[in-house]
Amino acid sequence: MPGGPPILPSELPVLIDRYHSDGALLEINPAQQEFLGLDAGDKPTLKTMYSSHSAEFLRDVLEGRVQPQASVPLWMLGRDDVEHPVVATLCRTDAGLLVCKLPLGAQALSLQDEMIERVEILSGMIGEAREAYWCIEFLEPIDVTQPEDAIIAQVFGNASCWRACNRAMAELYAVPEGLDFNDQPVSRYFPDTPVNREMLRDLIRAGYRLDGAVAIDQRHGGEAILVENDFRARIAEGRLVRLWGTVRDISANRAREQDLNDRADRMRDILGALPDPVLLLSAEGFVLAANPAADAAFEGRNLLGRAFDQIAAHKAAFQTLRTAAVLRDTGEIAMNLPAAKGSRRGWLLRVAFSDGIRGQMVVTARPQRTRPRKEREEA
């Protein structure tokens, strides 16, 4: 062959040893002999070449208690019983077992240290975060090739556990002091309910990546809690291995939203019942809201979005109102506004800012009463 004779496997810079099924050493290549500092007359064994834990693992593989693995860390014993880390590939042969290894050099070990450091940093960041982080590990992975209903049933039915949930998670779900959230059953806090099933259905349809998913969970004592989740997933070979994400308590937010909606409904009812016109104007002078009395009074059935100057047919009308609001003038402003059939009618207006000096203004109006001619003449 070009470049010289072929290199035999035994001559490769790979540590190789072969064993009979009964554990007897059949072969050891020169690279491994040199790596361990063995002399030609030495008769090494599993026990003398490997640490006790690694030797026990290899015996379990030889005896069929453990399946061979493509990549497994082992420790080998050099001179003076110094342990050397290696990564091994195990292959069964007709005679027994072939073990091929590569030493882990300083660069690989430094990379391992860096990875460990990164894990420690991330664990610290998550552990001390104010936001609740969670992870569900499926001890029985979910077959995501099944129909939606079958997948959802597996999520609630297959064995699972919490992993790496932080302190904020335990506080959110009111876990008693002294209990580890990660030791609790998943179903205790994430129960099988119609709402949660629909949330999982949304997650499946979103490709297992979903933000703002609403669920109803339970605190440790059984109290229902309305939460919002951001979901991520790990899927391998068609199996859902884990779900993780963040969760927020939105019970108070929803209660406030409902309270505001209820107040708005009541305010609309009140404004609708008022006999006098009421307008809400933007900072630029456009109508944002109007009660039915305003629609009926100011010649318009489409007041929303119109400029107040246009409604008043006077280019300085809005500025007059704004000046009064800025000066906090609580007196009434007399203004003639168009009425039906092109006529004009006198109104007395009051104005005030609803949300600060640069914001929206509320305008209330009442008809300007004119005295009968006889009273005016007598006066």
N, C-alpha and C positions, 0 to 999 in steps of 0.2 A: 504493500500500500504506500501511497505518497507520504513522505515525511518519516519513514522508518517502520519498524515492525509494530504490530498492534500491542496495546497495553493490556495486560491481563488484569482482571478484576482485583486479584490479590496484590497488584502493584499500584493500585490507585491510592491517592492520599486520603483514603476513607478508612475508618476503623471498622474492621469486619471480623466477626467470629460466627461460627456455625456450631449448632448443638444437636445432639441426638435427642429424640423425644424423651429419653430417660434423664436428660440433663447433662450427659457427658459431653465435654468439649471435643469437637471433631476438627476444627481448624481455627487458626488465628492468623491474620495477615501481618506482614512485616510492619506496616504503618502502625498497627495497634501495639505490636511488641515494642516498637520504638517509643510510642506515646506513653506507655506505662513503664518504660525502663526495664523490660523483662530481658533476662539472659536466655541464651539458646537452650540451656538445660532446665529452665523453669517449667513447671507444670501448673499453669494457672487454672482456676475454676471460677464459676460464677461468684462464689463467696469471696475469692481473693481479688477479683477484678472490678467488682461492683460494690457500692454501698449496700448495707443490709436491706434498706427499703427497695432499692433498684433490683437487687438479686431476688428478693421475694416476688416482686412484680414479674420478672422474667420467668420464674418457676411457675407462677400462676398461668402465664401464657402457654408454657410448655405442657402443662397438665390440663389445658383446655378450660380453665376457670375464667380466663380473660381472653377476649379476642385480640389478635394482633392489630396494632395501630400504625398508621402511616407516619405519624410524627408524635413522639413522646419524649419528654425530658428524662434523662437518666444521669446518675452520678457514678463515675469510674474512680477506682483507687490507684494512685500512682505510688511511687516509692515513698516510704515513711507514712503511708496511709493518707496522703494528701488527696482530697476529693477534687475531681475535675468535672465540670458540667458538660454534657453532650446532648445533642438531639438525635434520636434514633428512629429508624424505620424498621419495622419487624415484618418478616415474610415467612410464612410456613413453607416448608419443603417436604419432599417425600421422606427424608430422613428425620426431620425435626423442625429446627428454627434457624433462620438466617437473621443476624442482627447487624445492620449497617449504621454507622454513627459519624457525625461531624462534631468536632469540638466547638464549643462556644467561646470565641476569642474575646479579647478585651472590648472590642468595638461592639460586639453583640451584647455583651453584658452591660456596657454603658447604656445601650439603647433600652435594655430591659429596665435599668434603673430610671431612665428618663420616663418610660411608660408608667412605672410605678409612681413616680413623682407626679405625673399628670393626673393619674387616678386619684391620688391623695388631694391634689388641688381641687379637682372637680367635686370630689366627695365633700370637701370642706365648704365649697361655694354652695352646693345644693343643701347641705346639712344646715347651714346658717341662714339660708335664704328666707325671706318673709313670705314668699309665695309657696304654696303647697305643691311639692313634687311627689309623684307616685309612679309605681311600676307594678304591673301584674304579670307574673311569670306563669305560663301554662305548663304544668308538669306533664299534662297530656296535650300536646300541641293540637291546634284546631285545624281541621281540614277545610281550607278556604275554597276548595273546588266544589263543595257541596252547595245546594240552594241556600238562599238567605235564611230561611227559617231553621234549617239544619245547623247552619253556622252559629246563629244566635243561641240555639239550644245547647250547643257545645260550649259556648262561652260561659253559660251559667251552670252547665252540668259537668264539664271536665275538671279534673283536679287542677288547682291553681294556688298561687300564694303571692303575697305582697313581697316586693324586693326594693330595697334602697329608698323607702319612703322617708321623708325628712321630718324634722321636729314640727314644722308648720302644719304638716299633714295631721300629725297626732293632735295638735291643738285645735285644728278645724273640726275634727271629728270627736273632740272631747274625750280622748282616751285617758283613763285614770293614770295618775302618776305611778310609776313603777312597772307599767305594762308597755311592752314593745309593740308598736303598731304593726310591724312586719310579721309578728307572730300570730296576729289575729286572722280569723277566716275572712276571705275576700267577701263572701256573701253578707257578712255582718254589716259592712258599710256600703256595699254595692249590691242591693237586693234585686231579685228578678221581679220587675214590675212592668206594666205596659209602657210607661213612659221611657224606662231604660231600654226596653226592647226596641222601641222606635228610634231611640238615639243610636243604638247599634246598627239598625237598618240604614240610617243616614251615614254612619261611618263606613259601612260596607260599600254603599253606592258612591262614596267619595274617594274610594281607593285606599281606605285605611289611613287617611290623613285629613283630619277635620278640626277646625277651630270653632270655639263658641258653641259647643254642643251642650244642650241643657239636659240635666238628669235630676232625678230625685233620689238622693242617697239617704243614709241613716247615720246619725251620730251613735256613739258607743251605747248610750242609754236607750236607743230606739227612736229618738226624735227625728222626724223627717226634716231634710234640709235640701233646699233648691240650690243646685250648683251648676257651674258652667265649666266645661272641660275643653282643653286642647289636646287632641289625640295624635300620637305617632305609633308606628307598629314595626315589628321585625317579623318578616315572613321569609321562610327558607324552604325551598322545594315544595311549595304549595301548602305549607303549614304555618299557621300563626303561632309564633313562639312566645312573643310578649307584646304587651301594650304599655305605653308610658305617656306621661304628659304632666300638665299642671291643672289645678282645679281651684275655683273661686266660689265663695259663698255669695250668691246673688239674692238670697231671701229678702234682705233688707232693701236692696235696690228695687226689687219687684214690688215690695210693699209700698215704697215711696212712689213708684210710678203709678201704682193703682190709686194711691191717695191723691196724687196730682190729677189723674184722669177723673176721679170722682169729683174733685173740687172744680175742675174745668166744666164738667157736665152741669154741676149745680150753678156755676156762674153763667153758663149759657142759658139755663132755664130762667135765672133771675133777669138777665139782660133782655131775654125774649119777652118777659112779662112787663118790662118797664114801658110806660106810655111815651116817654121822651126819648129822642134820638141819642145814641151813644156811638162814637167812632173811636177806633184805635188807629193812630197815624204812625207811620215809620219816621225815622229821623230825617228822611228826605221829603216827607210830606205826602206819602202815598197811603191810601186806605188799606189797612191790613185786616180789619174786622169791622163789622157794622151790625147793629141789632135791627130787627124788623121795622121798628119805628123810624130808624134813620132811612132805610130804603123807601119807606112810604113818604117821608117828609121831603127828602131832597131830590125829587124829580128823577130819581134813578132806581132802576131795579138791578143795576150792575155797578155798585159802588166799589167793590173790591178791586184793588189795583189802580184805581184812578187817582190822579193828583188832586189834593184838596183845592188848589187854586183853580183847577178846571171845574170842579163841582161848584165852587163859589163864584165862578166867572169873574175872578178878580186876582190879578197876578201877585198881589201883596197879602192875600188872605192868610196863607200859611205862615208867613213871616210875622204877621201880627200876633198869631197864636203862639208862635215860638218865643217871641219877645216876652209875652206875658208869662209863659212857663218859666223862662230863665229868671225873670224878676220875681217869680213866685207870687204873682198878682192873683189873688183869689177872687177878685171882683169879676163881674159879668162883662163880657165884651159884646156890644151890639153890632150885629152884622146882618146885612140883607143878603139872602141866599135865594137862588132860583126855586120856584115852586112849579106847580103844574101849569101847563099851557102857556109857558113863557113868562108868567108873572113872577114877582119877587115878594118875599115875605121876610119880616124882621124876626131875628132870633137873638136870644141872649146866650152866649157861650161861656163855658168855664173850661179851663185847660190845666193839665198838670202832667209832669213826666211820670211814666210808670216804672222806669228802671234806670234812673240817673239822668244827669243833665244833658248827655249826648244821645239819649236813647229815644224810645217810643213815647208818644203822648196820648193821653186819653182826653177826648173832647166830649163834653155833655152839652146838650142844647135844650132850651125851652122857648116856646113861642113868646115873642114880645107883644104884650097886650097893649092895644091902643084904646084910649078913652073915647067914649061916644062924643060926637061933635058938640052936643049941648054942654057937656062938662068942660070941654076945652074952651068954648066961648065964655062960659061963666068964669073960668079961671083967668 
